[in-house]
């Protein structure tokens, strides 16, 4: 399963590690994804949701 939010499409981005001596090396920023049971088309399904979508109630959690 890809590390991507099923609702908003948020995925990993790249950037730099920058040391105190200003040396730069590549790194990856991963989104904060949680595996949650949500209701999709009147059925409960487990999907990967970012915490921002979860917090803002963009999905309806299954019981």
C-alpha positions in Angstrom: 0.0 0.0 0.0 1.4 3.4 -1.0 2.0 6.0 1.7 -0.7 8.3 0.5 -3.9 9.7 2.1 -7.0 8.2 0.5 -9.0 11.5 1.0 -6.7 14.4 0.1 -3.9 12.6 -1.7 -1.2 13.9 0.6 2.0 11.9 0.0 5.8 12.0 0.8 7.9 15.0 -0.3 11.6 15.4 -0.5 13.9 18.0 1.0 17.3 18.4 2.6 19.0 17.5 5.9 21.0 20.6 6.7 23.8 20.2 9.3 25.3 23.0 11.4 28.2 23.2 8.9 25.5 23.7 6.2 26.2 20.3 4.6 23.1 19.1 2.7 21.9 15.6 2.1 18.6 14.4 0.7 15.8 13.2 3.0 12.1 12.3 2.8 9.2 13.8 4.7 6.5 11.2 5.3 2.8 12.2 6.0 1.3 11.1 9.3 -1.1 8.4 8.1 -3.3 6.2 10.3 -5.1 3.1 9.2 -8.8 3.7 10.1 -12.1 1.9 9.5 -14.3 4.3 7.6 -17.7 4.1 5.9 -17.3 4.0 2.1 -20.4 3.5 0.0 -22.4 2.2 3.0 -19.7 -0.4 3.8 -16.9 -0.3 6.4 -13.4 -0.4 4.9 -9.9 0.1 6.2 -8.1 3.0 4.5 -5.0 5.1 5.2 -6.0 8.6 6.3 -3.8 11.5 7.2 -4.4 13.0 10.6 -5.5 16.3 9.3 -8.4 14.7 7.4 -9.2 12.6 10.4 -9.2 15.6 12.7 -11.3 17.8 10.4 -14.0 15.0 10.0 -13.6 14.6 6.3 -14.5 10.9 6.7 -17.1 9.1 8.8 -15.6 6.5 11.1 -17.2 3.1 11.3 -18.1 1.7 14.6 
